[in-house]
Amino acid sequence: MRAHELPANEAERLQCLAELGLSQPPAQPEPDAVLDGLVRCAAHLLGYPIALISLVGERRMWFKARYGTEVVDCEREASFCAHTILGETLFEVPDATTDPRFATSPWVIGATRLRSYAGLPIRLGNLTLGALCVGDTVPRRLDAVQATLLADIANAVGAWFAHRREHVDLLASRTHLQAQAELLGRLSSETPGMLFQYRSAPGYGGELGFISGQAEHVFGPMAPLQLQGLRAFAERVHPEDLPGLLRTMREAEADQQAWQRLFRVCLPDAERPAWRSGRASPSLQADGGVLWHGFIADVDEHIEIENLRRDKFAAEQASAAKSAFLSRASHELRTPLNAVIGFSQLLLLSHEEPLTPRQQERIEWVLDSAKRLHQLVDGLLDVDRAEPGRPSRFDAGAEADDAFTLLYIEDEPLNTLLVQEALRDRPDWRVLHAGDGRAGLALAKTQKPVVVLTDINLPGLSGLDVVRELRADAALAGTLCIALSADATPGQIERAMQAGFDDYWTKPLDILELAGRLADALARHGGR
């Protein structure tokens, strides 16, 4: 046959044969009682010795059912049925020996000695798969009744192939569904939560269509019958959370919107309720019902972590507030004590205007009370009084021929006066003063002091910033820097030491030890 004698939808026709598994004869043909009965009926009803149901493949034609011949298949080009499938009506050859298309066909000149042929196409939808045909070894034609009978049988054969199509599609769909079910089973077993499908109904009368294997983990052990309804799950929800959960589900169903909610469940033998997170999306069905697909996750550990994180944050905030309070309280309480203790000591040491015994006794009472108040403040504020660099004994240190320059940066005039008075009678010390951080840095660059003694809470530039800039200046990086602050909290001391201070002293300052502590600090600093 030439290419133009192929059906217009040849590719689709061959594809359909392949999908039905009918492109070629099976290695082990199995008789089909229905088709075998139909070809037998065709032969006897029409009085033909040969009746066949053929399927025309790309190059060969084979017989799905046959009667009166042992031939299984043949070349497509040599077949009568290849012509039958080109049309939609009866194709008949009364005498093949006189028809140039078939005079040399193996069916005509071979052992079969076929002389006459009549066939109708077998159609499945708009596709022709093959033919139902009858043949005889003598020339003949079908009469009108015979043609009608052949058409009826051809329709029955077509119905068989339609059923075959449905059967193949059903098997493919079932295989696909089984594969999806297996995949869903694997995924649900590995998903840390419960997948579910639920058809809603009034009350608890809904139907659970699917529940993944994690249901027992999410809601606890349940009897198999319990898994068929919603009531068993609802009974596991915490009584305080159940009304809100049901209200959320009802509102979502009324609005045809997805719902999501946190709730607690009461598991058997559990010490406390466990947190769960549920969500589901609705799908309105043709009968008016609502099908929900959802997921319920075990979020108990996540909630606990969030609670711990929140508690930790609150504790840190409280600790920061406490530290800020202690820092402020320490500064506000110690600053006036510094002046009281310091000036009391100066009065006791004054040689220019010596005190009377009675005055000296009263000043000692003031000094003793101030020191006890100092101890009370430290205890009240829970301050560690072990200050860095505090000497274990009084040591005035070795005096140099030239006076040491001390730069004191302090914005409180009384504190400044106290340090100046404490070192006024010490020729080995020269005291410079700056009232803020910027002025102190300027003096340090011009005077090159041996020691920089600075408060922390300064206007403008803080004491921490001052020491950082000193350390960044090559000419001043080695200067002995000591913090003198009323803030005695450990956090402030740590920040100061990290900023670059060599030592940290706290107020109130014992002026009797000031010179000795300076000498001790210089000795340690010079020994580095």
URVENDA-V142034 format. One line per field, one symbol per residue. ss: DSSP state (@ for helix, = for strand, . for the rest). phi: phi as a letter, one per 30 degrees, with the letter a starting at -180 (. if undefined). A space follows every 50 residues. Layout:
ss: ???
phi: ???
This chain:
ss: ..@@@....@@@@@@@@@@.............@@@@@@@@@@@@@@...= ======...========.....===@@@..@@@@......===..@@@.. .....@@@@......=========..==========.......@@@@@@@ @@@@@@@@@@@@@@@@@@@@@@@@@@@@@@@@@@@@@@@@..=======. ......=====...@@@@@....@@@@@..@@@@@@=.@@@@@@@@@@@@ @@@@@...=======........===========.....=========.@ @@@@@@@@@@@@@@@@@@@@@@@@@@@@@@@@@@@@@@@@@@@@@@@@@. ......@@@@@@@@@@@@@@@@@@@@@@@@.................... ...======...@@@@@@@@@@......======..@@@@@@@@@@@... ====........@@@@@@@@@@.......======....@@@@@@@@@@. ..====....@@@@@@@@@@@@@@@@..
phi: .dddcdedceddddddedddibdadddbdcdcdddddddddddddcicdb bbccbcddbbcbcdbbbjacdcaadddccdddddddbbbdcbbdbddcce dbecdedccdddhdcbbbbbdccbicccdabcbbbbcbdabddddddddd dddddddddddddddddddddddddddddddddddddddcddlcdabbcd aeicddcddabdddedddcjdbdeddddbdeddddddeedcdeddddddd ddddchbdbaacacbcdeiddbdcdbbcaabcbdcddjdbcccbbbcdcd dddddddddddddddddddddddddddddddddddddeddddddddddcd cdbdddeddddddddddddddddedddddddhcdcddeidddadbdiddc dcddcccccaccedddedddddcdccddbcccbbdadddddddddcchdd bccbdcdcdiddddddddddddcedcdcddcbdbbddcdedddddddddk ddabccddcdddcedddddddddddddd
